[in-house]
Amino acid sequence: MKRYYDPEIFHQTLDGIDLDNHVIASYYLSDRLEGEKFLDHLSLIQSMGLEGSTGTWEKVEEDTEEVRIAMSSKMVGYHQIPTTDPYTKSAVVQLAFPIRAWGDNVPMMLLAIAGNCFAYSKNIMLTDLFIGKELLKKFTGPKFGVDGIRRLTGVAERPLSLHIIKPKMGMTPEQTAHQVRLTGEGGADMCKDDEMLSDAYNNTMEQRLPLVMDEIDRLADKTGKRMIYLCSITDEPTKLMDKARRAIDLGANGLLVAYSIGLGALRELTSSPDITVPVMLHASHMIAMMKQVAWPVLAKLCRLCGADMMLTPTMWSSIPMVSMEEGIRTSFVKLAPWGHIKRTFPMPCAGVYPGLAEVLIGEYGPDIVIPAGGGMLGHPDGYTAGARAWQQAIAAVMAEVPLPEAAKDPANAQLRRALGKWGYIERPKAPWLRLAPEYQPKPMVFE
């Protein structure tokens, strides 16, 4: 008897599957056929799930019941989203993939959970990923994470400020080192190359790295505080490890790679015993995937593969790519308990300036690195003042002093000048849950 829905795939539940030996991928799907009131959503999901595991469009003789039990993906959740449109089916679907199919091979896992499945629906997004214990224990995650970087910087509780070296490319090694010295004098905790900087014709890693580290060492001798410099080493896979080792030999105390190197290369880099410094993952190349893979999923994968720090989208940036909730959730995923995997430092970023400190720290908490390029270097009184303005803004927020009030203090002159140039945002207040305005609490005024 021919069945429409394969029981090996559909007779499954989330609490009945062997969670330790599966990854669970959650997808949002919304499909519409104008004029067609019968849309067989389960058949579409069956095809999508088989495409990421054992099947093809036409079943072959060797695709047996035993093979599907052992190797195919299983639907363990179907949560329909109600709609009044008779031509639309929308749901959150959970598929369980057995890790025996690919072990801890990250590129192969991505083929299964985020490959051809995207061809099966016009509106589909991978929204979450659960990693079973047997797979999780094969990963080491970040070497340093939040706590390790705090130990390196000596900053125990507050957010860290980071100077993004600008312009992205074109400066000489001497100009780069000079810029770092000026922001270091202003108290910046870290600095980094722009992700677009490679070995430019006038500024190679071998040329700039010793000069930058010399300035950092001189500042450390004077102040007792040693900045972390995240040196850009993004390169071809065959060159990446050698470049990382050469950077460390030249004195690098941090490395920067872009997502374009791939998760497998990130994992190889961070898990190598030769790499004894923190690694920051720059996420800009993930923007191309944002319509089909949610940022919290990408954050989880990058944390799994060892990113100590990772850029985090925020609605308040100059590139507001995601909703406020998705940006904040991305940060939560980096900081949430996850077995033996250390926490990854979130980095709310892109066009941020000191007047945003209250909003950023209030939404993301103190365990963040705040990267600023123009929002530090563009200070009207120069680079050192820009770095000081950030330190003053962070200190005010941690002391629960509103930034406009803190700016009145003569000791915070740099913050005052920053607010005068870029302004200040007071976060909007949400309505009182679902109550009508007349029932919302109102302050009382006493004579």
C-alpha positions, 0 to 999 in steps of 0.5 A, a space after each residue: 500500500 502506498 502511503 502519502 506520508 512516510 511513517 519513518 519520517 512522520 511518526 516522531 516527536 521531539 520528546 521521543 527522538 534520541 536528542 543526544 544523537 541528533 541536531 534539531 533544525 527549526 524552520 519557518 515556512 510560509 507557502 501560498 498558491 493563489 486560487 489553490 485551497 489544497 496545499 499539501 504542506 506535509 508532502 512539501 516538508 517530506 521532500 525537503 527533509 529527504 533532500 537534506 538526508 537520504 532521498 531524491 525526487 524519485 525513490 530508488 530500490 536501495 532507499 529502504 525502510 531501514 535506511 530511512 530509519 537510520 539516516 533520514 531526517 525526521 519531522 518532530 514538530 509541526 506548529 501551524 500558524 493560523 491565517 485567514 488566507 485560504 491559499 496560504 500555509 504557514 508553520 514552524 517545522 522541526 526536523 531531526 537529523 542523525 549525526 551518524 550521517 556526518 559526525 562532527 563535519 561542520 560543512 556536511 552538517 550545513 549541507 543537511 540543515 541549510 542547503 537545498 532545503 531553501 529551494 522548497 519554499 518561497 519563504 523559508 528561514 532556519 530559525 533555530 538549531 539544537 546540537 545533541 550532546 554527542 556532537 557538542 562534546 566533539 567541539 572545544 568552542 572558544 579558547 578564551 570567551 568572555 571570562 578569558 578576555 576579561 582576565 587578559 584586559 583586567 576589566 572585570 565587570 563593565 563593557 569593553 570599548 574597541 577602536 576600529 582602525 579607520 579608514 578601512 584601508 590605505 593607511 601606512 603601518 606608521 599611521 595605523 600605529 599612531 592612531 592606536 596610540 592615540 585611542 590607547 591614551 584615551 583608554 580604549 580597551 581593544 583595537 582592531 583592523 577593519 575586516 576589509 584590510 588584508 596585505 595591502 600594497 602599502 601596509 602588510 601584516 608583517 609591516 604594521 603588526 610590530 609597530 602597533 604592538 610597540 605602541 601598545 607595549 609603550 602604553 602598557 609600561 606607562 599605564 599598566 593597561 595593555 590593549 588587545 590588537 585584533 590583527 586581520 588575517 583573513 586569507 585562503 584556507 591553505 594560507 590561514 594557519 601559517 598566517 596566524 602563526 606568523 602573526 603570533 610570532 610577531 607579537 599579536 595578542 589577538 586575531 581577526 577573521 571574517 566569516 568568509 573563511 568558513 566555519 570549518 576554517 574557523 574551527 581549525 584555527 581556534 582549536 589549534 594549540 598554536 593559537 594562543 590568543 583570542 579570535 574575533 569573528 567578523 560577521 559582515 559576510 553573513 548578511 547575504 544569508 540573513 533572509 534564510 538563516 536567523 542571526 541567532 543560528 549563525 551566532 550559535 554555529 560561530 560560538 560552537 566553532 570557537 569565536 571568542 568575540 563576534 559582531 552582533 546586529 543591533 536595531 540602533 546601528 547605522 545598518 539596522 538589519 534585524 528587529 530589536 528582538 532578533 538582535 538581542 536574542 543573538 546576544 543572549 545565544 552567545 552568553 547562554 549556558 551551553 555545556 562546556 562551551 565558553 561564552 562568546 563576547 557579543 559586539 553590538 556594532 555599526 555606526 555606534 556613538 557614546 550617546 547610545 551607551 545607555 541603550 546598548 548596555 541596557 539591552 545587551 548587558 555589561 558583557 559586551 564589547 562596543 566597537 566604534 570607528 567613526 563614533 570614536 575617531 570622529 570626535 570633535 577634539 580628536 581620537 584620544 578624546 573620542 576614546 575617553 568619551 566612550 569610557 566616560 559614557 560606559 562609566 556613567 551607565 554602570 553608575 546609573 547616571 543618565 548620560 545628559 546628567 553625566 555630561 554636566 560634570 567637568 570631568 566628562 568634558 569629552 562625553 559632553 562634546 560627543 553628545 553635542 556632536 552626535 546626540 543622545 537617544 532615550 529608549 522608547 518606553 513600551 505600553 503597559 502590557 495589554 491594558 488600556 491607557 486609562 488602566 495604566 499606572 500613573 505617577 502621583 503628585 503630592 503637594 
